[in-house]
Amino acid sequence: MGKRLLITEKPSVAMEFAKALKITTNRKNGYLESDEWIITWCVGHLVTMSYPEKYDENLKLWRLDTLPFIPKEWKYEIIPAVENQFNIIKTLLQREDIDEIYNAGDSGREGEYIQRLVFMMAKPNPRAKMKRVWIDSQTEEEIKRGIDEAKSSTEYDSLSDSAYLRAKEDYLIGINFSRMLSIIYGRRLAKEINEEKASISVGRVMTCVLGMVVEREREIRNFIKTPFYKIVGDFTSLSAEWKVSETSINFESPKLYNDTGFKKENDAKDFILTLKDKEAIVEEVKKSKQKENAPLLFNLAEIQNQCTKLFKIKPDETLEIIQNLYEKKLVTYPRTDARVLSSAVAKVINQNLNGIALGFKDEEVQGYIKQMKEEKYSTNLIKTKYINDSKITDHYAIIPTGKGYENINSLPDLQKNIYKLIVKRFLAIFYPPAEFNKMNITVDVAGEKFYASTKTCVKTGYLDILKKSTTEEQNVESINVKKGERLIVNNYNIKESETVPPTRYNSGSIILAMENAGKLIEEEELREQIKGAGIGTSATRAEIIKKLDKIKYIAINNKTQIITPTKKGEYIYDIVKLSMPDILNPKLTASWEKGLDMVAKREIKAEIFMKKLEDYINNKFDKLVIRK
């Protein structure tokens, strides 16, 4: 009987597979071998797309008459630095005694691409069956399950098509438009930034993100603060704010800045005079109870945003740390867009909980687990919002595996803290909802309405773990008024407010804005509802921010992580806005991403996507070169 060959994305992962398969002997040059198995590894990308000059030497020179460059047959080459490992894999793939080849690359689109390029260049033994291992964590059980349930690699052909198309799209847009804009505007840019020579780097996602940063900066720069004046009534036992209503003498008045304030302080003062000696009566008292469940679990964008807020680190650092926690078997797969779990995982979730209870020696976390046991909180998630098979594509949310604790003491503090953050978010979903008493009061003063609202936490529930502030300005218990009650008016005050400019993105919030196609939605509940096609993917967003920073189109403050555009970045934005503004539109960029997703889901054929891409590039060139 022949052997089985398994290929991982990197050596450390290969060692985990070897451990799970109990292969301890026979370490060779670049692979491991036992009687039944051979395990080898890539070292990230081994194969890359060839630059235009490999198609034709003359294309080394950047000239408009050779653009757009769209090859009919694509060329690829081995990356020289890793040629040695490629040759080892190639020899193994072609061995006559290989019956089955297991692609155990990273379980995502890019992981698929890395391996498929190797297979394409190495031409494996045609008799060998090709299989795909798809796992959610690197625990021994999950690795074994992944191997046992490995499907034919043809099941992943559409994912592979989507991966190839993503690379071709980025290549064609990057090379063609960077060359074209550099030829047309390069000299102007060099003069503007005081450099001898300058080229312009354009990317499908990168340029769109640069646009988001520049537009936000200009909004802030052009913002003019506008003061306005609110009226606050200080009554017997409560403080309430005036708001215009249909019964108000100021209904639809041009003196108002908005529903709650006047443009001029004098008008506010005049209005207060009209209230003198008028009776204040409680018109309405509405009491209600509100329940608030723990937020959904972390996907990569959410935890990148949290880590920027809490630890002031960049998204690529967060990903690197969570990737390390994944490889140490502590958490599930990090590059995920899902914030929920599958029903299959929900059925065995007690394994994760028991693992944390037995293995994670953290006093605070052990306290939460003790509370769960003492209060007998249910661990059945099946009918909750945290389980939704339809919202999971490749992987479910990032959660602790309940394993890997032999590795935890060697982790630096920051990594331990991020692991604890994931554990707390996970435990919170088993806690009951927080409960609040709400009260909305309307006070009538001669047809003018004043409003007060209070919200008091009566049961902390999940807030025991995810401590949010539950204090409000007024405590509901101290307000005891009834409908129809007359209130004593102590006085009316003017409260000056002013409009505020939008806030700058930081390196975490921009990831959230990218996930939501250019919209930065601060409200988590709303984010859960509207999540659609984003810009870039969970696997690539951090790299895009890193690249913009590296090529000095943006600057990221190391202490605050706040992002601002550089002078160069702004100038490039203006060039793109002038020549091809649609590439700055997050909706267009997101629609390309959606198209790739449709290819992966077999909703459209790869050829259709490629034709649209070629047409887009050709049309742009026709218009731009004529305009020039």
N, C-alpha and C positions, 0 to 999 in steps of 0.2 A: 504493500500500500504506500502511496505517495505522501508527500508532506504538505503541511498547511503553512502558508507564508502570510504574516500579518505586518502591516506597515502603519506606523503612527506618525504624528506630525513632528515630534521631537524626542530626543533620547530619554528625558525624565519620564515621559508618558509611557514609552516602551518598557521601562523598568517596572512601572505599575502593572502593565499587562503581563509581564514575565512573572511577577510575584503572584498575580491572580491565577496564572496557569501553572504555577509551581515549577517554573523553569529557572534553575539556579546554576546550571553548569554551562560549560562550553561558550564562553564569551569570545567571539571572533573579532576580526577587524570590521567594525561597522554593523555587526549584527550578533544575535544570540541564536544558538541552535540546540534543539533536543531531538529525541527520536521522532517526535510527532510534529513539532513546531519549529519555524524559523521566525524570529522577530527582528525587524529592522526599522529604521526611522529616517524621516526627512529631517532637515534642520531649518524649519520654516520653508520658504520658497526655494526650490531648486531650479525652476525653469521660469523664464521671463519672456515677454514679447520683444521682438527685435525692433530697434529703431529704424526709421525710414531709410537711412544710408545702407542698411543691410539688404534692402530691396534694390537700391540703385545708389551708387557712390555719389552721384550728382546731387542727391537729396540732402547731403550734409550741409549744403549751402541753403540758407533760408531765402527763398524767392517766391514772390506771389504767383508766378506763372506755373509753379509746380504744385500749387495748392488748389483744392483740398486733396489731401493724400488719403485715399480709401483703398486699401489693398483688396484684390480679388481673392488671393490665397494668402492666408496669414502665416507669418514666419515666427518661430520661437527658438530660443537658444538656452543652453545650460548656463547658469550663473557661474563664472569661472571659480570663485572662491569656494564653491561647494561641489565642484565637478567630481571630486574623489568619492563623496558619499553617493552622488547620483550613479556613478559607475558601479558601485557596490550593489545598489538597489537593482539596477538594470540587469546585472549578472544573475542576481537571485530570482528576479521576475522571469528570466528566460530559462531557468533550470528545468530540465526534463522531468525531474522527480516531483515537481510542484503540481498538486491536484487542485488546491483551492487557494485563492488570493483574497485576503481580507483587508479592505480599505478601512483602517481604524483612524482616519484623520479626524481633526476637530469636527464636532457635529454641527456644522453650519455651512453657509454658502461658500465662504472663503476657504474653509477646511477642505471642502469638496474640490474646489478649484486647484489647490496646491497638489492634491493627489492625482487628479485627472490629468494635469499637465505632465506629471511623471509617467503615468501609464501611456499617454499619447506619444511621448518621446522614447520610452524604453521598450515598447512593443512586447508585452508579456507573452509567455507560453500560451498559444491559442487554445490549447486543450484545457487549461485551468479554468475552473469556475470562479467568476469574480463576485465577491460579496461585500456588503457594506455594514459596518458595525456602527450603531447609532446609540450613544449613551447620554444620560443626564447627569451622572456624577462619576467620580473615579474610585468609588468604593469597590471592593472585591466582588460583592454580589452583583453590582450593576455592570461591571466589566464582563463577568461570566454570562449574565443575562444577554448583554449586547452581542457576545460571540454566538451563544446558543440560538438567538433569534435573528441573527444577521440575514438580511434579505438580499436577493439578487441585486447587484449594483445597477441593473437596468431600471429598477424602481426609482432611482435617484437621478435618472438621465435628465429630467426636466430641471432639477436643481442645478445640475452641471451646466445645462444650456444657459440658465439664468446667470450663472457665475461667469461663464465665458463672455456673455453679452455685456455684463457689468464692466468687465475689464476692457472690452473693445470700445464700449461707449466712453469710458474715461480716457482711453488712449486717443480716440478720434477727436473728441471735443478738446482735450488738453493740447494735443500736438497741433491740430489745425488752427484753433483760435489763438493759442499762445503765439504761434509763428506769425499768423496774419496780423494780429494787433501789435506785435513787436516790430514787424516790418513797417507798418503804417505809423505807429505812434512812439516807437522806441526812442528816437532822437529827442522828441519833445519831452518825454518822461525823464531822460538822462539830464536834460537841461534844468528841468523843474526840481530835481532832487540833487543837483550838483554832483553828478557822477559822469565818468567818461562814457560808459556804455550802460544801457539798461534793457533788460528784456521783461516782457509782461507774461506772468504765469496765470493761466485761466483754467478753471476746473468746473465740471458740472455742479458739484456740491460746494466746493471751496468758494467759488465766486459768489454764489448765492448767500453764503454765510457772511462773507465780507460785506455784502450789501446790507444785511441785517444790522451789522455793527455800525457801519457808516451812517445809515439812515437814522438809527437810534441816537448817535452822537450829534447829528445835525438837528434833530428834534430838540435835544437838550440845549444845544448852542443857540438855537433861534427862539427858545422859549422865553416868553415875557411873563413874569409873575403878575397875577391880577389879584388885588385884595378884594374881599367882599365881607359883608357884616351880617352876622347871625344874631338872633334875639333869643335869649334864654330867660325863661320865667322861673323865679325862685318862689315856690309855693310852700304851704304849711309843712308838708312832709316829703316833698319831692322836687326835683329840678326837671324842667321839660323844655324842649326846643320848639320854637315856632316853625311852622311850615305853611306855605300858602295853600289855601283851599278855595273851593268855588264860592264860599260864603265870605271870603276875605275882601276887605276894601282894596287890597292890592292884587286881586285876581287878574292875571295877564297884564300887570303894570310894567311899563318899560323901566321903572326904577329898580326892578329886581335883577340880580345877577343870575340867580337860579331859584329853585323852589324854596330854598331855605335862607337866602341872604340877599341883602341890598348892595347895589354898586357903590353907593356913597354913605358914609357914616352919618351925615346929617339927615338923610332920608330915614335911616334906621332910628335916629333919635326922635324925629317927628312922629314916626309910627308909634314909638313907645308912649308919647304924649297922648295919643288917641285912646290908649288903654287905661289911662288914669281913672281911678275910682270905679272901674268896671268889675263886675262880679266874675269870679273864676269858679266854674262848676265842672265836676268830673262827668264827662259825657259818656265815657265807655271804659270798662275794665275787662280786658280779655286775658284769661289765664289758660295756659296750655302746657302740656308736657312734651318734651322732645327727647328722642333717643338718637344716639350717635354711635355707629359701629366703628370698630378699629379700621384704619385705612387698609387698602389692598396691599399686597406684598410688594417687595422691591422687584422692579425689572432693572436693567442696567442704567437707563437714563435717570430713574428716580434715585438710585443709590449714588450715582455720580453727583447729582445735584445736592443730596444730603451731605456727602463727604466734603464737597466744596464749602458748604455752609458751616459745617461743624469743625472740620480739620484744616480748612483753607488749602486744600490740595487740588491739583488739576485733574480733569477727568481721565487722562491717560494713566496717571498714577493710581487712581482708584481702580481702573480696570486691571492694571498690572498686579495690584494687591489681591483683588478678588480672583484673578486667574491663579495666583499662587495658593490662595485658600482652597480653590477647586482642585489643584494638583496635589494638595496635601490632604485631600479627601474630606475637607471640612464643610464645603458648601457645594451646591449643585451648579450646573453650567452657567457661566456669567453672561454670555452674549445673547441675552434673551429680551424680547420686547413684551413678553406676557407678564401680567401682574397677578395671575391666578394659578391654581393648580388643576391637574386633571383628576377626574373621578377615580382613576386607577390609583393615583398617588394618595388620594384621600382615604382609600380603604386601608392603607398600610401606614398611615401617618403616625400611629402610636410608636412605631419603630424609631422614628426621628425624635419624638418626645422622650421616649425611654432612654435613648442614647444620650440626649442632652442631660437628662436627670442623673444618669450614672457617671457620665464622663466629663462634663464641663464644670470644673471646680471653681465656679465664680459665685461669691457669696450673694450678690444681688440677684443673679439669675436663679440660683437655688431657692432664694426667697420667693420668687414668682412661681416656681414650680410647686413649692410647698403650698402656696395659696391656692393654686389650681387643684391640688389634691384635697386640701381641707374643705374647700368650697364645692368640691365635686363638679367642676366645670366640664361640660360635655366636650368630647374630642371628635364628635361626629360632625364633619363639615359639609356633608353631601348636599344639603339643601340651602347652603349659604352662598353669599356673593363671591366667596373665595374659591369656588369650584365652578369652572366653566370651560368645558372641552372645546367649545366653538371659538374661544379667544386664544387658543394655543396653536401656534404653527409648528415651529421646530422644537421648542422647549418651554417648560413652565417657568414660573417665577423663581427667583434666587432664594433658596431656603437652606438652613443647616441640615446636613445629612445625619447628624447625631453620631458621626464616626470621625476617625482621624485624630482623636485626642492625644495620641502618642506624639503628635507633631506640634501640639499647641504651645508647649513651654519654650520651644526654640524661636517662636515668632517675636518680632519686635513689637513694642507697645501699640504703635499705630495699627498694625495688622490685627492685633488682639481686639482693639477697640472697634475696628470695622466689623470683625467677626461678631462681636457682642451686639452691635447695631442690627445685624441681620437676624441674630437669635431673638432679640427683643421684638422686632417687627413681626417675626414668626409667632412667638408666644402670644402676642397681643390678639391674634385672630381667634384664640380660644377663650378669651375673656368676654364677659357680658358687655353690652353697650353701656356707654356713659349715659346718665339720665339727667335732664335739666328741667327745672320749672321756669316757664317764661311768663312774663306779664307785660302786656301792652296797654298803656293808659292814654286816653285822649282827654285833654282839658279844654273846655270851651270858654273863651273870654269874649263875649259880644260877637260871636261869629268867627273869631280868630281861633285857630286850633294850635294847641301845644301838645307835643308828643313825648312820652317817656317810655322806655322799654328796659326790662331787666331780664337777666338770665342767670340762674344760680344752679350750680352743680349739686344734685342731691344724691347721686350714686356715681362714684368715680369710674367703676367698670374698668375698661381697658386703659383708662388714663393712669391707672396705677403703674403701668409699664411705660407708656409713651407720654410722659408727664407734659401736658400742655397747660398753659395758664387757664384756670377756670374762674378767675376773679373777674367781676364786672365793676363798672363804675359805681353802680348802686346795688346794694344787696336787697333782693326781693323781700326778705323777711322783715326789713325795716320799713317797708312801704305798706301801709294798710289803709287803703282808700276804697270807698264804695261809689257805685254809680249814683249820680245825683247829689253827691256831697259837695258842699260849698267849701272852697279852700281859701285860706288867708294868703293874700299876695304880699310877700316881703318886698320884692322889687323885681325889675326887669333889667337885665344886663346886656351889653353889646359885646359880642365875642368876635374879634377880628380873625378871619381865616384868609388863606391865600391859595391860589391854585399851585399845584406842584408839578414839576417837570417829570417826564417818565424816568425810570431809573436805568442806569447802564446795565448791560448784561454782565454777569460774572461767568467764569469758565464752567460752572455747573448749570446756571439757569439757561445758558445758550444751548446746552444739550437738550434741555426740556423743550425749548422753543423749536429746535430742529425736529424733535420727535413729533411736535404738533404743527409741522409745516409752517414755521415762521411765527407762530403765535406763542407768546409767553403767558401761559395760564397759571396764575399763582394758586388759584383755588383747586385743591386736590380733587374734590368731588366732581367738579366740572371737567377736570382733566381725564378722569375715568370715563366720563360719558362721551367726550367728543373725539377720543383718540382715533386718528385715521392714518392715512399714508403720511409718513414723515419725510424729512430730507436726510439722505444717508441712511445707514442702518446702525443698530446698536453696536455692531462690530467695528464700524468705521468712523463714527462721529468724533471720538476723542482724537483720533489721528489727524482729522481734518483741522481741528482747532490747533493741534500741535504744529501742523505744517504752516498754517497762516502765521503763527507766532515765529516759527523758524525763518520764514522768508521775509519777516519784518513787515507784513501787511497789517498786523495788529500787534498791540503790546498788552501783556497780561501782568498786572501788578502782583508781585510774589506774595505780599502780605495779605492783600484783600481779595485777590483773584479777579479784580474788576478788569474788564476788557475795554480798550479804546483803540480806534484805528490810528495808524501812523499817517504821516503826511503822504508817504508813498502809497499806502493803502487807499487813501481818499482819492488820490490822483487816478489810480487804476480804476476805482469805482466810477469816476467821472468818464473815463475812456469807455468803459463797458456800457455805461448808461447811455452814452452818445451813440455807440455803434451797434450793440446788441442787447438792449435793455431786458428782453424776456428771460435771459439767463439769470437775472437778478430776482426773478419772480419765484418765491418759494412754492407756489402752487404748480408751476411748470416743472420745477425740479422734483417735487413730490410725485407728479404724474409719471415721470420717467421711472421713478422707484417703484410705483404701482405697476407699471408695465413689466418690470423685471419680476415682480412678485407674481403677476399673472402667468408669465412664462413658467415659473417654478411650479405653479399650481395647475399647469396644463390648460389654462383658460385661453391662451393665445399661442400660436406657433412662433418659434424663435425667428423664423424667416420674416414674419410680419413685423416683428419688433425691429429687426435689422434694417428692413426696407424703410421703415419710418425714420430711423436714425440717419440713414444715408440721405434720405430726402431732406431732412431737417438741415443737415450740414451743407448740402448742395444749394438749397434755397438761400441760406444765410450768405454763402459766398457770392452767389449771383447778385444779391441786393447790395452787400457791403462793398464789393470790389467795384461795382458800377458807381455807387455813391462816392467812393474815394476819387 
